[in-house]
């Protein structure tokens, strides 16, 4: 009975959290303090947790916009630059055949960020422009994922992540400072993005060894930390009451 349980446990752990060699090190030799095994286990666990959490990260932001029927306080340029960074990470990881764990959340965050882009345009009265944007983005993504796009182009896109993230977050920070509040910016989403980017520094180093990806997450953590600090600073600040309904 215990043998069956051990076999089931191994079938679950080995393909998902540990290579078979590392699993044997822990379960057969009982080397529970083997640092390389523990680092892999921690990295894989964090990666899966981040990917699972990414399904929900931006939903609070989406629901807040829908509930308020307003995207006040959100910088469209910042959201679009974040979309560029997420797309770069996803396409670069697919092109290099990286494991899904270290970058999977980029896929789900991309879908949610596209939705936010469209909602910002929609509540600014630019729905047609928003639909055109979705169509153009879909065609661009298909082109980037096609065999016609060289690895050099994909690598250049990934390298653009750092300036895209920095400029995007600074634009949002400037918008918050200018408004004196964070508007419809969701605190839950901001703090989850900050925590996720911090964890990704470790998982990207551990699982890909790619300095380009690790560096992008370091910069992302600093920028997300700035927005998180503003959310705390402007916690009790409210947008001024408007007598006229936003168009």
Phi, psi and omega per residue, in radians:
X1 nan -0.748 3.139
X2 -1.186 -0.561 3.105
X3 -1.134 -0.692 3.111
X4 -1.137 -0.744 3.134
X5 -1.097 -0.713 3.136
X6 -1.144 -0.678 3.113
X7 -1.120 -0.721 3.111
X8 -1.140 -0.748 3.139
X9 -1.061 -0.706 -3.132
X10 -1.189 -0.699 -3.136
X11 -1.114 -0.519 3.126
X12 -1.385 -0.788 -3.035
X13 -1.316 -0.792 -2.960
X14 -1.041 -0.883 -3.112
X15 -1.325 -0.357 -3.008
X16 -1.737 -0.837 -3.000
X17 -1.948 -0.470 -3.053
X18 -2.482 2.509 2.932
X19 -1.171 2.715 -3.070
X20 -1.030 -0.673 -3.141
X21 -1.057 -0.742 -3.135
X22 -1.246 -0.607 3.110
X23 -1.084 -0.774 3.131
X24 -1.106 -0.621 3.127
X25 -1.055 -0.676 -3.112
X26 -1.458 -0.824 -2.983
X27 -1.559 -0.562 -3.110
X28 -1.562 -0.844 -3.114
X29 -1.555 -0.109 3.125
X30 0.930 0.666 3.080
X31 -1.579 1.309 -3.001
X32 -1.255 -0.227 -3.133
X33 -1.879 0.329 3.125
X34 -1.211 1.897 -2.978
X35 -1.033 -0.832 3.137
X36 -1.010 -0.688 3.117
X37 -1.136 -0.772 -3.112
X38 -1.138 -0.642 3.118
X39 -1.147 -0.712 3.109
X40 -1.147 -0.772 -3.132
X41 -1.065 -0.773 3.129
X42 -1.131 -0.772 -3.128
X43 -1.103 -0.811 3.138
X44 -1.112 -0.743 3.135
X45 -1.107 -0.769 3.100
X46 -1.097 -0.743 -3.125
X47 -1.059 -0.799 3.128
X48 -1.127 -0.693 3.123
X49 -1.117 -0.706 3.137
X50 -1.170 -0.756 3.135
X51 -1.085 -0.769 3.124
X52 -1.113 -0.756 -3.139
X53 -1.163 -0.477 -3.109
X54 -1.149 -0.341 3.088
X55 -1.128 -0.397 -3.044
X56 -2.036 -0.177 -2.967
X57 -0.930 -0.842 -3.033
X58 -1.731 0.033 3.093
X59 -1.101 -0.705 3.072
X60 -1.005 -0.651 3.112
X61 -1.163 -0.755 3.135
X62 -1.105 -0.804 -3.120
X63 -1.161 -0.584 3.129
X64 -1.168 -0.719 3.098
X65 -1.123 -0.812 -3.131
X66 -1.101 -0.720 -3.126
X67 -1.138 -0.693 -3.122
X68 -1.490 -0.224 -3.034
X69 0.907 0.684 -3.101
X70 -2.751 2.558 3.062
X71 -2.006 0.461 -3.115
X72 -0.997 2.361 3.101
X73 1.615 -0.209 3.119
X74 -1.652 2.289 3.094
X75 -1.529 2.041 3.137
X76 -1.083 -0.693 3.129
X77 -1.073 -0.692 3.126
X78 -1.123 -0.761 3.141
X79 -1.110 -0.719 -3.130
X80 -1.176 -0.672 3.110
X81 -1.184 -0.618 3.049
X82 -1.113 -0.654 3.099
X83 -1.112 -0.695 3.085
X84 -1.043 -0.797 -3.123
X85 -1.118 -0.775 -3.139
X86 -1.138 -0.729 3.121
X87 -1.104 -0.728 3.115
X88 -1.051 -0.778 3.136
X89 -1.088 -0.796 -3.115
X90 -1.126 -0.855 -3.093
X91 -1.148 -0.745 3.139
X92 -1.093 -0.726 -3.125
X93 -1.187 -0.706 3.101
X94 -1.129 -0.747 -3.118
X95 -1.119 -0.555 -3.122
X96 -1.670 0.084 3.124
X97 0.973 0.678 3.067
X98 -1.218 2.655 3.047
X99 -1.016 2.608 -3.078
X100 -1.099 -0.563 -3.069
X101 -0.953 -0.816 -3.067
X102 -1.243 -0.233 -3.068
X103 -2.401 -0.022 -3.011
X104 -0.953 -0.566 -3.103
X105 -1.157 -0.433 3.130
X106 -1.043 -0.618 3.137
X107 -1.120 -0.858 -3.106
X108 -1.238 -0.641 3.106
X109 -1.183 -0.558 3.097
X110 -1.081 -0.803 3.141
X111 -1.068 -0.723 -3.131
X112 -1.250 -0.623 3.134
X113 -1.197 -0.660 3.064
X114 -1.049 -0.730 3.122
X115 -1.066 -0.739 3.139
X116 -1.143 -0.715 3.088
X117 -0.977 -0.828 -3.121
X118 -1.128 -0.735 -3.123
X119 -1.119 -0.689 3.109
X120 -1.062 -0.788 3.116
X121 -1.142 -0.736 -3.119
X122 -1.045 -0.814 -3.103
X123 -1.389 -0.036 2.972
X124 -1.711 0.102 3.139
X125 1.394 0.390 -3.112
X126 -2.079 0.865 -3.068
X127 -1.095 -0.754 -3.138
X128 -1.077 -0.737 3.104
X129 -1.087 -0.649 3.125
X130 -1.142 -0.734 3.109
X131 -1.117 -0.739 3.113
X132 -1.091 -0.677 3.112
X133 -1.083 -0.766 3.134
X134 -1.063 -0.746 -3.130
X135 -1.135 -0.761 -3.136
X136 -1.136 -0.708 -3.139
X137 -1.128 -0.732 3.131
X138 -1.049 -0.757 -3.140
X139 -1.172 -0.691 3.123
X140 -1.119 -0.734 -3.128
X141 -1.120 -0.745 3.107
X142 -1.067 -0.675 3.114
X143 -1.146 -0.731 -3.127
X144 -1.156 -0.578 -3.114
X145 -1.515 -0.102 -3.119
X146 -1.389 2.747 3.113
X147 -1.097 -0.269 -3.128
X148 -1.229 -0.405 -3.124
X149 -1.501 2.151 -3.082
X150 -1.339 2.789 3.119
X151 -1.107 -0.545 3.124
X152 -1.089 -0.708 3.119
X153 -1.158 -0.742 -3.138
X154 -1.134 -0.718 3.115
X155 -1.114 -0.684 3.101
X156 -1.107 -0.662 3.110
X157 -1.124 -0.736 3.108
X158 -1.125 -0.682 3.130
X159 -1.125 -0.456 3.135
X160 -1.327 -0.121 -3.132
X161 -1.004 -0.780 -3.051
X162 -1.074 -0.953 3.103
X163 -1.109 -0.591 3.132
X164 -1.124 -0.778 3.139
X165 -1.138 -0.820 -3.101
X166 -1.066 -0.901 -3.107
X167 -1.109 -0.753 -3.126
X168 -1.058 -0.829 -3.116
X169 -1.213 -0.612 3.100
X170 -1.160 -0.641 3.074
X171 -1.100 -0.737 3.111
X172 -1.166 -0.713 3.111
X173 -1.087 -0.714 3.119
X174 -1.147 -0.676 3.088
X175 -1.086 -0.779 3.121
X176 -1.071 -0.770 -3.112
X177 -1.141 -0.747 -3.127
X178 -1.126 -0.717 -3.123
X179 -1.339 -0.461 -3.064
X180 1.350 0.258 3.090
X181 -2.831 3.000 -3.117
X182 -1.815 0.143 3.032
X183 0.945 -2.256 -3.108
X184 -1.571 0.280 3.080
X185 -1.186 2.235 -3.087
X186 -1.477 2.129 3.128
X187 -1.108 -0.677 -3.134
X188 -1.049 -0.833 3.141
X189 -1.085 -0.761 -3.116
X190 -1.070 -0.821 -3.099
X191 -1.214 -0.617 3.100
X192 -1.182 -0.682 3.088
X193 -1.124 -0.688 3.122
X194 -1.111 -0.834 3.136
X195 -1.133 -0.710 -3.138
X196 -1.130 -0.706 -3.130
X197 -1.201 -0.589 3.064
X198 -1.106 -0.811 -3.132
X199 -1.138 -0.575 -3.100
X200 -1.183 -0.406 3.073
X201 -1.025 -0.824 -3.124
X202 -1.187 -0.836 -3.061
X203 -1.174 -0.615 -3.139
X204 -1.207 -0.672 3.083
X205 -1.154 -0.773 -3.067
X206 -1.202 -0.714 -2.971
X207 -1.778 -0.414 -3.138
X208 -2.003 -0.532 -3.088
X209 1.142 0.286 -3.081
X210 -1.614 1.970 -3.107
X211 -1.138 -0.458 3.137
X212 -1.142 -0.777 3.123
X213 -1.209 -0.783 -3.126
X214 -1.071 -0.760 3.133
X215 -1.089 -0.680 3.126
X216 -1.104 -0.660 -3.133
X217 -1.284 -0.538 3.051
X218 -1.087 -0.852 3.131
X219 -1.102 -0.739 3.135
X220 -1.058 -0.697 3.129
X221 -1.105 -0.750 3.128
X222 -1.097 -0.752 -3.108
X223 -1.237 -0.731 3.084
X224 -1.117 -0.583 3.096
X225 -1.124 -0.632 3.103
X226 -1.105 -0.801 3.134
X227 -1.149 -0.677 3.115
X228 -1.091 -0.691 3.113
X229 -1.114 -0.678 3.111
X230 -1.159 -0.686 3.108
X231 -1.024 -0.743 3.117
X232 -1.181 -0.725 -3.105
X233 -1.138 -0.695 -3.104
X234 -1.713 0.392 -3.016
X235 -0.929 -0.773 -3.080
X236 -1.667 0.023 3.140
X237 -1.399 2.339 -3.128
X238 -2.039 2.541 3.059
X239 -1.049 2.517 3.103
X240 -1.095 2.496 -3.112
X241 -1.161 2.342 3.123
X242 -1.902 2.306 3.137
X243 -1.390 -0.489 -3.131
X244 -1.769 2.438 3.130
X245 -1.206 2.405 3.124
X246 -1.124 2.465 3.080
X247 -1.704 nan nan
